[in-house]
Structures are given as C-alpha cells and as structure tokens.
Amino acid sequence: MNERWTAADLPDLTGQVFVVTGASGGIGLVMSRELARAGADVVMAVRNLDKGAQAARTIGPARGAVELRLLDVADLDSVRAFAASWTGKLDVLINNAGIMMVPYAATADGLESQMATNYFGPFALTNALLPDIGGRVVHTASQLHRQGRIRPGELDRGGRRYDPWKAYCDSKLAVVLFSLELQRRLDAAHRPVRSVVAHPGIAKTNLVAHVGGFSGWLNGLAQPLLNDLEPGALPTLYAATQDVPANAYVGPDGLGSVRGYPKVRRPGRRGRDAQAAAQLWEATVEKLGKEFDFAL
C-alpha cells in the first residue's frame, strides 16, 4: 500500500453511487469532485441548492454523474424527505456536514444545533438509508472527540450551561461511539456494510471562521501548520474507498494527526467504550423516535 496515498490513487469507481452531505463547499466539495473524477456517481446533498449548483459547476469534466439534492441534516423533516425520495442502490454514505463551536441555537426539532448537525442528523439519515446502503458509511469525526463527555440522559446538554467548545467535543465523541455500535449491530445482522470513521486533522476550512477569542487567535496563528483542503479530504476518501477494517478510524499520519497522509489510527479511550456506545444508541432512539432505529 502506498504510504503517501493521494486522490490520484483512487480506484475506478464507475457504477458506484456515493452520497456526500455538506457538499457545497470545503472538504465536501473536494471529495465530491475527486469521487466523480474517479467515475463515481455522486449525489451532493446540500442545504442550499443555489450554492450547491455554483459549487457543482467548479467540478468540471468528470467521468461520473453529479446530482444535487436538498438536505439539511439538522432538520429531521428534511432527513425524512431525503430518505423517502431515495430509490435504487447506494454504495457509500459520507456524513460530512458539520458545524463547529457556534453560539447556542435550537433547531426546528428543539435540538441543540451542534449535536443536531454533527450527530443526531447523521444518526437519523444513516438509519433511514441503511436498507439501501450496500458498501459502507463514513462518519466525520475530530481528534477533539477525546475531550468529549457523553451523558446519555443529557444528550441535548440538559440543564448544563452551554459551552460551544464542549458541545462540539461531545458531538464528535457521539459520532465515534455511533460508529462503534452501528458496526456491532451490522455484524450481528451479518450485513456486509462497514461503518468507518475519518477525520481531516485540522484543515483550512471555514468551519471555524466565526470562532473568536483565544480559540480564534490560536487558529489564526496555527494556519501555516494546518492541512489544505485537498489533503484534508484524503482521510475520508481513503476511508470510503480503501480496504480498511470495520470501524476503522482514519486520520492524517503526521504529528498529533494534524496533517499528513491517510493512516488507520486509533480513537481515544472514550470512543472505544462499547457499553457507552450501546447506551448512547438507545438514548438517541428515545430522543429522535423509533422510526430512526433501523431493525438490523
């Protein structure tokens, strides 16, 4: 295996269907472009169709087809509509959409926005589409999952004071635990689908553009050390297309996994807690409803 794997090493993906959420910019757009150039048919799931159309035009000539579909993962009605409209096969779902360290806001479903966008929405979307998924689900995590804490009874922050940093870390730990429990259920049902996790290191996206204070200052100083968009997309592309183990955790191979080439690594201790993962799943279903508990 090439230790310096890049998008040039993508296999021929002709005939395979990928859904990429949050595809109208940043890493999601880079992934959509590279997958389509490798021959995949890519559905760019976006919150804003006009912005998505502008992004899609930048992809240029590609061997695979590119299609836009409306999806706001933070809105359960939007998730329901997207899943209900899906027909045909789906090889790979890439849960890429996310937000980071935003001020407190509640979604239309009354959920805290970071947890809704980064975890609840992807959980609902994955379970709703699971009957059609034949290959794998790729979840977008962060090294900051190591700082997260999951209290199944307080998934929406409960009565705790809202802290944008902690809410983000918690949401990313929830993603890692989701993958762990999903894979356990897939294995128990003898489904060949793989659940895998990828993180981009720290990439130069607009994800943290609004972050102020000390965190924003540090982010500005660190810019020369961060991944550009194209390298930042590589771990997810690798996780989505290469023969990685079930529930693999893929990130950059550099110091601290901040930047570098894709490598299968290991999540933090809290992300390997099978009991916590099972409890999180049950608490999430209680929160969102049984309709999103796909019977494997």
N, C-alpha and C positions, 0 to 999 in steps of 0.2 A: 504494500500500500504506500502510495506517495505521501511522505511525511509533510510535504508542503502543498496540501491539497487546495485547489482553487476551483472556481466555476468552470475553468477550461477542462476539468476532469469529470464534469457531469456526464453520466451515461446518456445514451439515446433514450429519450423519454416519450417517443412517438406513441400516441394512443393512450397515454396515461392522463388522468384528469386530476388536477390539483385545485383546491380552494385556498386562497390566501386572504386572511382578514386584515384589515388595516392596510390595504394595498395601494392607497392613493399617494403615498409618499414614503420617504425614508427607506428603511430596510425592506419593508413590504413591497415597495415598487421595485427595488433591485432584485429581490427574489422572483417576483413575477416576470421580470424581463429575462432573467437567466434561465428560468424554467421553460418559458416559451421558446427561447432560442435553442434550447436542447430538444425541442419537439413536443413538449407537454401542452395540453390544452388547459389554460389557466383561467379560472374564474376569480376575478379581482372583486372581493367583497368590500364595499366602501360605504361610508356614511353619507357622502355627498357625491351624487352621480356626475355633476358638472366638474367637480375637482377630479374625480376619478377618470373622466374622459380626457381631461387635459394630461393627466399622468400617463394614461394608456398610450396616447399619441407619442410620448417620448420613447416608447419601447422600440419603435422602428420595425424593420423586417424581422420576422420570426417564423420558424417552421411550425410552431404550434399556434392554435387559435387563442385569442384573448377575448374574454367576455366580462362585462361589468354587471354586477348585481348589487342591489341595495341591501345593506345590512348594518345595523347599529347594534353591536354586541351588548351594549349596556341597556338595551331595551328588549325585554322579554317578548313583547309582541312582534318586534322586528325579527327576533330569532325564530319565533314560531312561523312567521310568514316565509322567511328564507327556507327553513326546513320543509315546510309544506309544499313549496314550489319546486323542490328538488326532484328530478326524475333521472333515472339512469345511474350509472356507476359513479363512484367517487373513490379514487385510489388513495389520495393523501389530503388530509385536512391540516392546514398550518394555522394555528391560533396565534397570530402575530399581533393583532390590535392590542394597544395598551396605552395607559396614561401613567404619569409619574408625579407624585408629590404635589398634587393640585389642592387648592383650598377645598374645604368641605362643601359638598353638594350632594343632593339626593336625586336619584333617577326617578323616572315616571313610576317605577315599581316601588319606590320608597327605600331603595338600597343606596348605601354609600357608594359614590361614583368610582373610586379606585377599585374597591373589591368587586363591584358590578362589572367593570370593564375588563379587569385583569383576570378575574376568577369566575364569578357567577355566570357571566355571559358565555365564556368558553366552555364551562361545565354544561350549561344548558344546550349550547349549539352542538357540542360533541355527542351528547346523549341523544339528541334529536336526530342527528345524521348517522349515528352508529349503524343502523341497519343497512345503510348503503356503502359504508366505508370498507374497502377491501384490503387496503395496504397498511396504513399507519396514521396515527395522529401525532402531530408535533406541537408541543406546548412551549411557549416562550417564557423562560424564567429569568432570573437575575441572580448574580452572586449575593445580592442583598437578602436573598431568602434565608441566609444563615443568621440574619439578625431578626428574623420574624418570630412571632409567637402566635400559636393558634389556640384559641379557646372556643371549642365547638358551640358553646352556648352563647357566645358573643361574636358571631361572625360579622355582624354589621356594626362592630365597635361597641354595641350595647350601651351601657351608661358611661363608658370610658371617655375621657376628654380626647377630642380628635387631634391627632398629630399626623400631618401629611407624610412624614418620613416613616413612622411606624406603620401607618396604614398601607403604605407601598410595600414595605418589607413583609408584612403579614400576607398581603395578597399574593406575593411571589412564592412564599412558603406554601400557601394553599395550592398553587399550581403544581409544585413539585410533589406534594402529597397526593394530589388528584391523579397524577400520572401513575404513582405507585399503586394506588388502589384500583385504578382502571385496569392496569396490566394484570393485577391479581384476578380480577373478575373475567377478563378476556381469557386468561389461562384456564380458569375454572370451567369456562364455557367452551374450551377447545376452539376458540376463534384464532385464526392466524394473524389477526391485526396486531400491530405493535404500537404501544404508547411510548413515546420518547420525548425527552426534554432537551432544549437547546437554549443557550444564552449567548448574546453577541459580545460579551465582555463589556466594555464601556465604549459605545460608539458615538460619533459626532452626529447625532440626530437632533431634531427639535423637541425631543421628548422632555428635556429639562430646560428648555429655553426660558420658561416663565419662573424658574426657581430663583429666588433671591436670597439675601442674607449670606451667611457664612457658606452654606452649601453651594449657592450660585457663584460666590467668589472662588471657591475651590475648583468648581467645574471649569471656570474660565482659565485658571492657572494650569489646569491639567490638560487642556486641549492638545498640546503637542504630543502627549503620551497616549492619546486615545485612538481607537480604530476609526478609519474612514468608513463610509457606508458600505462599500463593496466588501472589504474584509469582514465587516460586522455582520453581513448576511451569510457568510460562509458556514458558520456552525449550524445554522438552521437548514441550509441547503444540503449540508453533509448529513444531518440527522434525517432529512426527508428522503434521501436517495441512496445512501450507502448501507452496507450490510452491518448495521450496528445492533448490539444486543437489545432485547426488550427492556424498556425503562432505562435506556442509556441516558447519560447526562453529558451533553456535548458542549464544549466551550473552547475559547482560544487556548493555545498551548503555552503562551508566554507567562511571565512572572505575574502571579496573582490572577491569572486568566483574564487580564485586562485587554490584551490584544494578542494577535498571532494567528496561527493556522488551526483548523479544527482538530480537536482531540477528544476522545471519550475520557471524561474525568469522573469525579465522584461528588455527589451533592453533600451538603452539610448533614450533620448527625440528625437534626430535627427533620430533615427531608427524607430520612430513611426509616422513620418510625411507622411501622405497619399498623399498629394499634391506633395511633393518631390519625392515620390516613383513612382507616375504616370509620372512625368516629366522625371525621370531617365529612365523609361522603354522606352518612346518614343525616347529619345536621344540615347539610346543604339541600338534600332532598326535602327535608322538613321545611326549610326556608322557601324553596322555589316551587315545590309541589311534585307529586308522584309522576306527573307527565314527563319529567326530565330524569326519571330513574329508569333507564332502559334495562329491560329484563334480559340479561345475557344468558 
